[in-house]
Amino acid sequence: MKYIDLHVHSNASDGTYTPKELVSLAKKSNIAAFALTDHDTVDGVETAIIEGKKQNVEVIPAIELSAKYNGKEIHILGYGIDYKSEKLQRTLDEFEHIRNKRNEKIIERLQQQGFSITFEKIRELFPIGVITRMHLAKYLVENSYVSSTEEAFDKYLGDRGCCFVPKEEISVKEAIQCILRNKGCPVLAHPMRYRLTENELDNLVEECTTFGLIGIEAIYSTNTWYDEQRTRQLANKYNLLITGGSDFHGENKPHIKLGIGRGNLKIPYSILSNLKKY
């Protein structure tokens, strides 16, 4: 049986592997196909696809958009998206501008804490890709301000950190419709991570379905057996496709491995086959 991974990040966002390195790792790991789902960018997709053809690894063009729902951050995956669309790129450029304004505000707060940090210094350390809070955390580690990225988030960058700045995000409706406008298949990412009550989660899925949601990520690295069954029940209730992925980030999430998550993830190719029908 062929296995796949439909949730993978490169260094075009907050992963540590280049798109080419991901293809090589997939080949080495006997992963037949993977989706490159970087946050708010498709910059690494074409490189991955070209390399995938060389190594006989199927690469699915995709993206992961951050959105807001009742005050919570929700992620929507977009599979098969037209990554060459000028309309999509204009939208993503707007997202990057918003993200960079937030980064500047966080950096200002870090400076007030006495840290020698500027956006230019961050870009020197990470010359390519979208700058995220993970990059800020790694800068603090590199300069010995904190001992780990976990400490950076706990003290400064996380939701309860003293330098946290809320992210300006689009609504889930806008995220889903953006993916649909650009020929993609919108899927709700890791629904059990949002810590919603059963009723809240049900309402989220129902509302997203009215906006055009096509699938839900049921097979996921941190899901328990109950989590997966609950997600499958929601898929059945709202006639959604099942997808699955590890949420691989390389060394930024060292306990998560490509294709197998924490060691026992198995996502059959048939899931991708069903996705392609849309």
ChimeraX commands (.cxc) that place a marker at each C-alpha (Angstrom):
marker #1 position 0.00,0.00,0.00 radius 0.5
marker #1 position 1.18,3.53,-0.81 radius 0.5
marker #1 position 1.16,6.12,1.99 radius 0.5
marker #1 position 1.01,9.90,1.85 radius 0.5
marker #1 position 1.23,13.02,4.03 radius 0.5
marker #1 position -1.11,15.93,3.33 radius 0.5
marker #1 position 0.20,18.41,5.91 radius 0.5
marker #1 position 3.85,19.39,5.48 radius 0.5
marker #1 position 5.76,22.66,6.01 radius 0.5
marker #1 position 9.01,23.88,4.45 radius 0.5
marker #1 position 11.33,26.75,5.25 radius 0.5
marker #1 position 9.15,28.92,2.99 radius 0.5
marker #1 position 7.16,29.34,6.23 radius 0.5
marker #1 position 8.01,27.83,9.61 radius 0.5
marker #1 position 9.55,24.48,8.67 radius 0.5
marker #1 position 13.28,23.80,8.61 radius 0.5
marker #1 position 13.62,21.69,5.44 radius 0.5
marker #1 position 13.82,23.25,1.98 radius 0.5
marker #1 position 11.22,22.08,-0.55 radius 0.5
marker #1 position 13.89,19.99,-2.30 radius 0.5
marker #1 position 14.97,18.41,0.98 radius 0.5
marker #1 position 11.35,17.48,1.73 radius 0.5
marker #1 position 11.13,15.61,-1.56 radius 0.5
marker #1 position 14.32,13.70,-0.77 radius 0.5
marker #1 position 13.07,12.90,2.73 radius 0.5
marker #1 position 9.73,11.70,1.34 radius 0.5
marker #1 position 11.55,9.46,-1.11 radius 0.5
marker #1 position 13.75,8.06,1.66 radius 0.5
marker #1 position 10.69,7.54,3.89 radius 0.5
marker #1 position 8.72,5.72,1.17 radius 0.5
marker #1 position 6.07,8.44,1.08 radius 0.5
marker #1 position 4.42,8.33,-2.35 radius 0.5
marker #1 position 2.98,11.83,-2.18 radius 0.5
marker #1 position 2.85,14.85,0.10 radius 0.5
marker #1 position 1.13,18.24,0.12 radius 0.5
marker #1 position 3.24,21.31,0.75 radius 0.5
marker #1 position 0.99,23.36,3.05 radius 0.5
marker #1 position 3.06,26.36,4.10 radius 0.5
marker #1 position 1.42,29.13,6.09 radius 0.5
marker #1 position -0.02,31.89,3.88 radius 0.5
marker #1 position 2.49,31.24,1.06 radius 0.5
marker #1 position 2.98,29.04,-1.99 radius 0.5
marker #1 position 6.57,30.16,-2.60 radius 0.5
marker #1 position 8.05,26.67,-2.22 radius 0.5
marker #1 position 5.47,24.76,-4.25 radius 0.5
marker #1 position 6.92,24.96,-7.75 radius 0.5
marker #1 position 10.42,23.96,-6.60 radius 0.5
marker #1 position 8.96,20.98,-4.74 radius 0.5
marker #1 position 6.88,19.89,-7.75 radius 0.5
marker #1 position 9.87,20.06,-10.11 radius 0.5
marker #1 position 12.05,18.11,-7.69 radius 0.5
marker #1 position 9.24,15.65,-7.09 radius 0.5
marker #1 position 9.09,14.79,-10.78 radius 0.5
marker #1 position 12.82,14.10,-10.76 radius 0.5
marker #1 position 12.56,11.75,-7.77 radius 0.5
marker #1 position 9.16,10.22,-8.59 radius 0.5
marker #1 position 7.46,11.76,-5.55 radius 0.5
marker #1 position 4.06,13.35,-6.13 radius 0.5
marker #1 position 3.81,16.86,-4.70 radius 0.5
marker #1 position 0.36,18.39,-4.16 radius 0.5
marker #1 position 0.25,22.21,-4.39 radius 0.5
marker #1 position -1.41,23.48,-1.24 radius 0.5
marker #1 position -1.52,26.17,1.42 radius 0.5
marker #1 position -2.60,26.67,5.04 radius 0.5
marker #1 position -4.50,29.88,5.74 radius 0.5
marker #1 position -5.04,31.31,9.22 radius 0.5
marker #1 position -8.52,32.65,9.95 radius 0.5
marker #1 position -10.66,33.85,12.84 radius 0.5
marker #1 position -13.81,32.21,14.19 radius 0.5
marker #1 position -15.47,33.53,17.36 radius 0.5
marker #1 position -12.15,34.89,18.58 radius 0.5
marker #1 position -10.18,31.70,17.92 radius 0.5
marker #1 position -7.51,31.10,15.30 radius 0.5
marker #1 position -8.65,28.43,12.86 radius 0.5
marker #1 position -6.59,26.97,10.01 radius 0.5
marker #1 position -7.97,26.10,6.60 radius 0.5
marker #1 position -5.95,23.91,4.23 radius 0.5
marker #1 position -6.31,24.43,0.49 radius 0.5
marker #1 position -5.39,21.44,-1.71 radius 0.5
marker #1 position -4.76,21.60,-5.45 radius 0.5
marker #1 position -4.73,25.39,-5.31 radius 0.5
marker #1 position -3.70,27.34,-8.43 radius 0.5
marker #1 position -0.37,28.42,-7.01 radius 0.5
marker #1 position 0.50,30.39,-10.17 radius 0.5
marker #1 position -2.60,32.59,-9.92 radius 0.5
marker #1 position -1.79,36.31,-9.88 radius 0.5
marker #1 position -5.02,36.91,-7.97 radius 0.5
marker #1 position -3.89,34.50,-5.25 radius 0.5
marker #1 position -0.45,36.08,-5.07 radius 0.5
marker #1 position -1.95,39.55,-4.59 radius 0.5
marker #1 position -4.03,38.20,-1.70 radius 0.5
marker #1 position -1.00,36.50,-0.13 radius 0.5
marker #1 position 1.04,39.70,-0.49 radius 0.5
marker #1 position -1.64,41.46,1.56 radius 0.5
marker #1 position -1.45,38.70,4.18 radius 0.5
marker #1 position 2.34,39.05,4.36 radius 0.5
marker #1 position 2.04,42.81,4.84 radius 0.5
marker #1 position -0.36,42.26,7.75 radius 0.5
marker #1 position 1.93,39.59,9.22 radius 0.5
marker #1 position 4.98,41.87,8.98 radius 0.5
marker #1 position 3.16,44.74,10.70 radius 0.5
marker #1 position 2.38,42.36,13.56 radius 0.5
marker #1 position 6.01,41.20,13.68 radius 0.5
marker #1 position 7.16,44.81,13.94 radius 0.5
marker #1 position 4.85,45.38,16.93 radius 0.5
marker #1 position 6.15,42.21,18.64 radius 0.5
marker #1 position 9.74,43.29,17.99 radius 0.5
marker #1 position 9.02,46.70,19.53 radius 0.5
marker #1 position 7.79,44.96,22.68 radius 0.5
marker #1 position 10.83,42.69,22.73 radius 0.5
marker #1 position 13.05,45.77,22.45 radius 0.5
marker #1 position 11.24,47.23,25.46 radius 0.5
marker #1 position 12.28,44.09,27.34 radius 0.5
marker #1 position 15.90,44.98,26.60 radius 0.5
marker #1 position 16.56,42.62,23.69 radius 0.5
marker #1 position 18.75,43.74,20.79 radius 0.5
marker #1 position 16.44,42.72,17.98 radius 0.5
marker #1 position 15.26,44.29,14.72 radius 0.5
marker #1 position 13.31,42.99,11.74 radius 0.5
marker #1 position 16.49,43.42,9.67 radius 0.5
marker #1 position 18.43,41.14,12.03 radius 0.5
marker #1 position 15.67,38.53,11.80 radius 0.5
marker #1 position 15.76,38.66,8.01 radius 0.5
marker #1 position 19.56,38.30,8.02 radius 0.5
marker #1 position 19.20,35.08,10.03 radius 0.5
marker #1 position 16.25,33.86,7.93 radius 0.5
marker #1 position 16.71,35.35,4.44 radius 0.5
marker #1 position 13.87,33.46,2.75 radius 0.5
marker #1 position 10.27,32.63,3.54 radius 0.5
marker #1 position 7.48,34.16,5.61 radius 0.5
marker #1 position 8.64,35.42,9.02 radius 0.5
marker #1 position 6.64,33.86,11.88 radius 0.5
marker #1 position 6.81,33.91,15.66 radius 0.5
marker #1 position 8.88,30.73,15.46 radius 0.5
marker #1 position 11.60,32.69,13.67 radius 0.5
marker #1 position 11.52,35.31,16.44 radius 0.5
marker #1 position 11.78,32.54,19.02 radius 0.5
marker #1 position 14.77,30.99,17.26 radius 0.5
marker #1 position 16.47,34.39,17.15 radius 0.5
marker #1 position 16.08,34.68,20.92 radius 0.5
marker #1 position 17.60,31.22,21.33 radius 0.5
marker #1 position 20.46,31.94,18.90 radius 0.5
marker #1 position 21.36,35.04,20.91 radius 0.5
marker #1 position 21.10,33.26,24.29 radius 0.5
marker #1 position 18.19,35.35,25.53 radius 0.5
marker #1 position 16.28,32.15,26.26 radius 0.5
marker #1 position 17.29,28.51,26.47 radius 0.5
marker #1 position 14.64,27.12,24.12 radius 0.5
marker #1 position 11.87,28.12,21.73 radius 0.5
marker #1 position 9.41,26.77,24.30 radius 0.5
marker #1 position 10.71,29.28,26.85 radius 0.5
marker #1 position 10.49,32.04,24.24 radius 0.5
marker #1 position 6.81,31.32,23.66 radius 0.5
marker #1 position 6.01,30.80,27.34 radius 0.5
marker #1 position 7.60,34.08,28.45 radius 0.5
marker #1 position 7.32,36.39,25.46 radius 0.5
marker #1 position 5.66,35.23,22.24 radius 0.5
marker #1 position 2.79,32.92,23.20 radius 0.5
marker #1 position -0.78,33.99,23.83 radius 0.5
marker #1 position 0.06,34.71,27.48 radius 0.5
marker #1 position 3.54,36.12,26.85 radius 0.5
marker #1 position 4.33,39.73,27.69 radius 0.5
marker #1 position 5.17,40.59,24.07 radius 0.5
marker #1 position 2.23,38.88,22.41 radius 0.5
marker #1 position 0.32,40.82,19.76 radius 0.5
marker #1 position -2.94,39.38,18.39 radius 0.5
marker #1 position -2.92,38.55,14.71 radius 0.5
marker #1 position -5.24,40.35,12.30 radius 0.5
marker #1 position -6.87,37.51,10.42 radius 0.5
marker #1 position -9.51,36.97,7.79 radius 0.5
marker #1 position -12.71,35.14,8.64 radius 0.5
marker #1 position -13.07,31.41,7.97 radius 0.5
marker #1 position -15.58,32.32,5.25 radius 0.5
marker #1 position -13.01,34.52,3.52 radius 0.5
marker #1 position -10.32,31.83,3.83 radius 0.5
marker #1 position -12.57,29.12,2.36 radius 0.5
marker #1 position -13.77,31.35,-0.45 radius 0.5
marker #1 position -10.20,32.46,-1.25 radius 0.5
marker #1 position -9.23,28.81,-1.72 radius 0.5
marker #1 position -12.33,28.09,-3.82 radius 0.5
marker #1 position -11.73,31.16,-6.03 radius 0.5
marker #1 position -8.27,29.81,-6.77 radius 0.5
marker #1 position -9.43,26.32,-7.73 radius 0.5
marker #1 position -8.49,24.72,-4.41 radius 0.5
marker #1 position -10.23,22.23,-2.13 radius 0.5
marker #1 position -10.78,23.77,1.36 radius 0.5
marker #1 position -10.29,21.46,4.35 radius 0.5
marker #1 position -10.55,22.22,8.07 radius 0.5
marker #1 position -7.15,21.52,9.63 radius 0.5
marker #1 position -6.68,19.63,12.93 radius 0.5
marker #1 position -10.13,20.43,14.39 radius 0.5
marker #1 position -9.41,18.84,17.77 radius 0.5
marker #1 position -6.58,21.28,18.47 radius 0.5
marker #1 position -8.94,24.23,18.86 radius 0.5
marker #1 position -10.17,23.03,22.26 radius 0.5
marker #1 position -13.82,23.67,21.41 radius 0.5
marker #1 position -16.71,22.02,23.16 radius 0.5
marker #1 position -18.58,19.40,21.15 radius 0.5
marker #1 position -21.35,21.89,20.35 radius 0.5
marker #1 position -18.87,24.61,19.40 radius 0.5
marker #1 position -16.97,22.27,17.10 radius 0.5
marker #1 position -20.18,21.05,15.52 radius 0.5
marker #1 position -21.26,24.65,14.90 radius 0.5
marker #1 position -17.87,25.49,13.38 radius 0.5
marker #1 position -18.01,22.58,10.96 radius 0.5
marker #1 position -21.62,23.26,10.06 radius 0.5
marker #1 position -20.91,26.92,9.35 radius 0.5
marker #1 position -17.76,26.15,7.35 radius 0.5
marker #1 position -19.74,23.67,5.26 radius 0.5
marker #1 position -22.20,26.41,4.29 radius 0.5
marker #1 position -19.21,28.46,3.07 radius 0.5
marker #1 position -17.99,25.63,0.83 radius 0.5
marker #1 position -15.81,23.44,3.06 radius 0.5
marker #1 position -15.11,20.12,1.34 radius 0.5
marker #1 position -13.05,18.14,3.86 radius 0.5
marker #1 position -11.84,17.76,7.43 radius 0.5
marker #1 position -8.46,16.55,8.72 radius 0.5
marker #1 position -9.28,13.44,10.75 radius 0.5
marker #1 position -5.93,11.62,10.70 radius 0.5
marker #1 position -3.43,13.79,12.56 radius 0.5
marker #1 position -0.27,13.36,14.60 radius 0.5
marker #1 position -1.65,14.39,17.98 radius 0.5
marker #1 position -5.12,12.86,17.64 radius 0.5
marker #1 position -6.20,10.20,20.08 radius 0.5
marker #1 position -8.42,7.35,18.93 radius 0.5
marker #1 position -11.42,9.29,20.26 radius 0.5
marker #1 position -10.33,12.47,18.43 radius 0.5
marker #1 position -10.19,10.67,15.11 radius 0.5
marker #1 position -13.54,8.94,15.62 radius 0.5
marker #1 position -15.20,12.20,16.63 radius 0.5
marker #1 position -13.81,13.91,13.51 radius 0.5
marker #1 position -14.97,11.06,11.29 radius 0.5
marker #1 position -18.45,11.40,12.79 radius 0.5
marker #1 position -18.48,15.07,11.85 radius 0.5
marker #1 position -17.33,14.19,8.34 radius 0.5
marker #1 position -20.20,11.73,7.99 radius 0.5
marker #1 position -22.72,14.17,9.43 radius 0.5
marker #1 position -21.78,16.97,7.03 radius 0.5
marker #1 position -20.78,14.83,4.05 radius 0.5
marker #1 position -17.14,15.90,4.12 radius 0.5
marker #1 position -14.03,14.19,2.79 radius 0.5
marker #1 position -11.46,12.78,5.23 radius 0.5
marker #1 position -7.86,13.97,4.95 radius 0.5
marker #1 position -4.77,13.36,7.04 radius 0.5
marker #1 position -1.33,14.75,7.70 radius 0.5
marker #1 position 1.53,14.84,10.15 radius 0.5
marker #1 position 1.96,18.66,10.33 radius 0.5
marker #1 position 5.66,18.11,9.78 radius 0.5
marker #1 position 7.92,21.11,10.55 radius 0.5
marker #1 position 11.33,19.45,10.69 radius 0.5
marker #1 position 13.47,20.45,13.66 radius 0.5
marker #1 position 10.88,22.99,14.81 radius 0.5
marker #1 position 8.70,20.01,15.83 radius 0.5
marker #1 position 11.32,17.27,16.25 radius 0.5
marker #1 position 8.86,14.76,17.71 radius 0.5
marker #1 position 6.78,14.81,14.50 radius 0.5
marker #1 position 8.17,12.74,11.60 radius 0.5
marker #1 position 7.23,13.05,7.95 radius 0.5
marker #1 position 4.47,10.65,7.03 radius 0.5
marker #1 position 4.28,8.89,10.40 radius 0.5
marker #1 position 3.80,11.73,12.89 radius 0.5
marker #1 position 4.73,10.41,16.30 radius 0.5
marker #1 position 5.41,6.98,14.85 radius 0.5
marker #1 position 2.13,5.32,14.04 radius 0.5
marker #1 position 0.43,7.61,11.52 radius 0.5
marker #1 position -0.62,5.86,8.30 radius 0.5
marker #1 position -2.48,7.80,5.62 radius 0.5
marker #1 position -3.43,5.66,2.60 radius 0.5
marker #1 position -3.16,6.99,-0.94 radius 0.5
marker #1 position -6.90,6.38,-1.39 radius 0.5
marker #1 position -7.52,9.55,0.65 radius 0.5
marker #1 position -5.68,11.59,-1.97 radius 0.5
marker #1 position -7.53,9.79,-4.75 radius 0.5
marker #1 position -10.85,10.87,-3.21 radius 0.5
marker #1 position -9.57,14.43,-2.86 radius 0.5
marker #1 position -8.61,14.58,-6.52 radius 0.5
marker #1 position -12.21,13.90,-7.57 radius 0.5
marker #1 position -13.02,17.42,-6.44 radius 0.5
marker link #1:1,2 radius 0.2
marker link #1:2,3 radius 0.2
marker link #1:3,4 radius 0.2
marker link #1:4,5 radius 0.2
marker link #1:5,6 radius 0.2
marker link #1:6,7 radius 0.2
marker link #1:7,8 radius 0.2
marker link #1:8,9 radius 0.2
marker link #1:9,10 radius 0.2
marker link #1:10,11 radius 0.2
marker link #1:11,12 radius 0.2
marker link #1:12,13 radius 0.2
marker link #1:13,14 radius 0.2
marker link #1:14,15 radius 0.2
marker link #1:15,16 radius 0.2
marker link #1:16,17 radius 0.2
marker link #1:17,18 radius 0.2
marker link #1:18,19 radius 0.2
marker link #1:19,20 radius 0.2
marker link #1:20,21 radius 0.2
marker link #1:21,22 radius 0.2
marker link #1:22,23 radius 0.2
marker link #1:23,24 radius 0.2
marker link #1:24,25 radius 0.2
marker link #1:25,26 radius 0.2
marker link #1:26,27 radius 0.2
marker link #1:27,28 radius 0.2
marker link #1:28,29 radius 0.2
marker link #1:29,30 radius 0.2
marker link #1:30,31 radius 0.2
marker link #1:31,32 radius 0.2
marker link #1:32,33 radius 0.2
marker link #1:33,34 radius 0.2
marker link #1:34,35 radius 0.2
marker link #1:35,36 radius 0.2
marker link #1:36,37 radius 0.2
marker link #1:37,38 radius 0.2
marker link #1:38,39 radius 0.2
marker link #1:39,40 radius 0.2
marker link #1:40,41 radius 0.2
marker link #1:41,42 radius 0.2
marker link #1:42,43 radius 0.2
marker link #1:43,44 radius 0.2
marker link #1:44,45 radius 0.2
marker link #1:45,46 radius 0.2
marker link #1:46,47 radius 0.2
marker link #1:47,48 radius 0.2
marker link #1:48,49 radius 0.2
marker link #1:49,50 radius 0.2
marker link #1:50,51 radius 0.2
marker link #1:51,52 radius 0.2
marker link #1:52,53 radius 0.2
marker link #1:53,54 radius 0.2
marker link #1:54,55 radius 0.2
marker link #1:55,56 radius 0.2
marker link #1:56,57 radius 0.2
marker link #1:57,58 radius 0.2
marker link #1:58,59 radius 0.2
marker link #1:59,60 radius 0.2
marker link #1:60,61 radius 0.2
marker link #1:61,62 radius 0.2
marker link #1:62,63 radius 0.2
marker link #1:63,64 radius 0.2
marker link #1:64,65 radius 0.2
marker link #1:65,66 radius 0.2
marker link #1:66,67 radius 0.2
marker link #1:67,68 radius 0.2
marker link #1:68,69 radius 0.2
marker link #1:69,70 radius 0.2
marker link #1:70,71 radius 0.2
marker link #1:71,72 radius 0.2
marker link #1:72,73 radius 0.2
marker link #1:73,74 radius 0.2
marker link #1:74,75 radius 0.2
marker link #1:75,76 radius 0.2
marker link #1:76,77 radius 0.2
marker link #1:77,78 radius 0.2
marker link #1:78,79 radius 0.2
marker link #1:79,80 radius 0.2
marker link #1:80,81 radius 0.2
marker link #1:81,82 radius 0.2
marker link #1:82,83 radius 0.2
marker link #1:83,84 radius 0.2
marker link #1:84,85 radius 0.2
marker link #1:85,86 radius 0.2
marker link #1:86,87 radius 0.2
marker link #1:87,88 radius 0.2
marker link #1:88,89 radius 0.2
marker link #1:89,90 radius 0.2
marker link #1:90,91 radius 0.2
marker link #1:91,92 radius 0.2
marker link #1:92,93 radius 0.2
marker link #1:93,94 radius 0.2
marker link #1:94,95 radius 0.2
marker link #1:95,96 radius 0.2
marker link #1:96,97 radius 0.2
marker link #1:97,98 radius 0.2
marker link #1:98,99 radius 0.2
marker link #1:99,100 radius 0.2
marker link #1:100,101 radius 0.2
marker link #1:101,102 radius 0.2
marker link #1:102,103 radius 0.2
marker link #1:103,104 radius 0.2
marker link #1:104,105 radius 0.2
marker link #1:105,106 radius 0.2
marker link #1:106,107 radius 0.2
marker link #1:107,108 radius 0.2
marker link #1:108,109 radius 0.2
marker link #1:109,110 radius 0.2
marker link #1:110,111 radius 0.2
marker link #1:111,112 radius 0.2
marker link #1:112,113 radius 0.2
marker link #1:113,114 radius 0.2
marker link #1:114,115 radius 0.2
marker link #1:115,116 radius 0.2
marker link #1:116,117 radius 0.2
marker link #1:117,118 radius 0.2
marker link #1:118,119 radius 0.2
marker link #1:119,120 radius 0.2
marker link #1:120,121 radius 0.2
marker link #1:121,122 radius 0.2
marker link #1:122,123 radius 0.2
marker link #1:123,124 radius 0.2
marker link #1:124,125 radius 0.2
marker link #1:125,126 radius 0.2
marker link #1:126,127 radius 0.2
marker link #1:127,128 radius 0.2
marker link #1:128,129 radius 0.2
marker link #1:129,130 radius 0.2
marker link #1:130,131 radius 0.2
marker link #1:131,132 radius 0.2
marker link #1:132,133 radius 0.2
marker link #1:133,134 radius 0.2
marker link #1:134,135 radius 0.2
marker link #1:135,136 radius 0.2
marker link #1:136,137 radius 0.2
marker link #1:137,138 radius 0.2
marker link #1:138,139 radius 0.2
marker link #1:139,140 radius 0.2
marker link #1:140,141 radius 0.2
marker link #1:141,142 radius 0.2
marker link #1:142,143 radius 0.2
marker link #1:143,144 radius 0.2
marker link #1:144,145 radius 0.2
marker link #1:145,146 radius 0.2
marker link #1:146,147 radius 0.2
marker link #1:147,148 radius 0.2
marker link #1:148,149 radius 0.2
marker link #1:149,150 radius 0.2
marker link #1:150,151 radius 0.2
marker link #1:151,152 radius 0.2
marker link #1:152,153 radius 0.2
marker link #1:153,154 radius 0.2
marker link #1:154,155 radius 0.2
marker link #1:155,156 radius 0.2
marker link #1:156,157 radius 0.2
marker link #1:157,158 radius 0.2
marker link #1:158,159 radius 0.2
marker link #1:159,160 radius 0.2
marker link #1:160,161 radius 0.2
marker link #1:161,162 radius 0.2
marker link #1:162,163 radius 0.2
marker link #1:163,164 radius 0.2
marker link #1:164,165 radius 0.2
marker link #1:165,166 radius 0.2
marker link #1:166,167 radius 0.2
marker link #1:167,168 radius 0.2
marker link #1:168,169 radius 0.2
marker link #1:169,170 radius 0.2
marker link #1:170,171 radius 0.2
marker link #1:171,172 radius 0.2
marker link #1:172,173 radius 0.2
marker link #1:173,174 radius 0.2
marker link #1:174,175 radius 0.2
marker link #1:175,176 radius 0.2
marker link #1:176,177 radius 0.2
marker link #1:177,178 radius 0.2
marker link #1:178,179 radius 0.2
marker link #1:179,180 radius 0.2
marker link #1:180,181 radius 0.2
marker link #1:181,182 radius 0.2
marker link #1:182,183 radius 0.2
marker link #1:183,184 radius 0.2
marker link #1:184,185 radius 0.2
marker link #1:185,186 radius 0.2
marker link #1:186,187 radius 0.2
marker link #1:187,188 radius 0.2
marker link #1:188,189 radius 0.2
marker link #1:189,190 radius 0.2
marker link #1:190,191 radius 0.2
marker link #1:191,192 radius 0.2
marker link #1:192,193 radius 0.2
marker link #1:193,194 radius 0.2
marker link #1:194,195 radius 0.2
marker link #1:195,196 radius 0.2
marker link #1:196,197 radius 0.2
marker link #1:197,198 radius 0.2
marker link #1:198,199 radius 0.2
marker link #1:199,200 radius 0.2
marker link #1:200,201 radius 0.2
marker link #1:201,202 radius 0.2
marker link #1:202,203 radius 0.2
marker link #1:203,204 radius 0.2
marker link #1:204,205 radius 0.2
marker link #1:205,206 radius 0.2
marker link #1:206,207 radius 0.2
marker link #1:207,208 radius 0.2
marker link #1:208,209 radius 0.2
marker link #1:209,210 radius 0.2
marker link #1:210,211 radius 0.2
marker link #1:211,212 radius 0.2
marker link #1:212,213 radius 0.2
marker link #1:213,214 radius 0.2
marker link #1:214,215 radius 0.2
marker link #1:215,216 radius 0.2
marker link #1:216,217 radius 0.2
marker link #1:217,218 radius 0.2
marker link #1:218,219 radius 0.2
marker link #1:219,220 radius 0.2
marker link #1:220,221 radius 0.2
marker link #1:221,222 radius 0.2
marker link #1:222,223 radius 0.2
marker link #1:223,224 radius 0.2
marker link #1:224,225 radius 0.2
marker link #1:225,226 radius 0.2
marker link #1:226,227 radius 0.2
marker link #1:227,228 radius 0.2
marker link #1:228,229 radius 0.2
marker link #1:229,230 radius 0.2
marker link #1:230,231 radius 0.2
marker link #1:231,232 radius 0.2
marker link #1:232,233 radius 0.2
marker link #1:233,234 radius 0.2
marker link #1:234,235 radius 0.2
marker link #1:235,236 radius 0.2
marker link #1:236,237 radius 0.2
marker link #1:237,238 radius 0.2
marker link #1:238,239 radius 0.2
marker link #1:239,240 radius 0.2
marker link #1:240,241 radius 0.2
marker link #1:241,242 radius 0.2
marker link #1:242,243 radius 0.2
marker link #1:243,244 radius 0.2
marker link #1:244,245 radius 0.2
marker link #1:245,246 radius 0.2
marker link #1:246,247 radius 0.2
marker link #1:247,248 radius 0.2
marker link #1:248,249 radius 0.2
marker link #1:249,250 radius 0.2
marker link #1:250,251 radius 0.2
marker link #1:251,252 radius 0.2
marker link #1:252,253 radius 0.2
marker link #1:253,254 radius 0.2
marker link #1:254,255 radius 0.2
marker link #1:255,256 radius 0.2
marker link #1:256,257 radius 0.2
marker link #1:257,258 radius 0.2
marker link #1:258,259 radius 0.2
marker link #1:259,260 radius 0.2
marker link #1:260,261 radius 0.2
marker link #1:261,262 radius 0.2
marker link #1:262,263 radius 0.2
marker link #1:263,264 radius 0.2
marker link #1:264,265 radius 0.2
marker link #1:265,266 radius 0.2
marker link #1:266,267 radius 0.2
marker link #1:267,268 radius 0.2
marker link #1:268,269 radius 0.2
marker link #1:269,270 radius 0.2
marker link #1:270,271 radius 0.2
marker link #1:271,272 radius 0.2
marker link #1:272,273 radius 0.2
marker link #1:273,274 radius 0.2
marker link #1:274,275 radius 0.2
marker link #1:275,276 radius 0.2
marker link #1:276,277 radius 0.2
marker link #1:277,278 radius 0.2
view
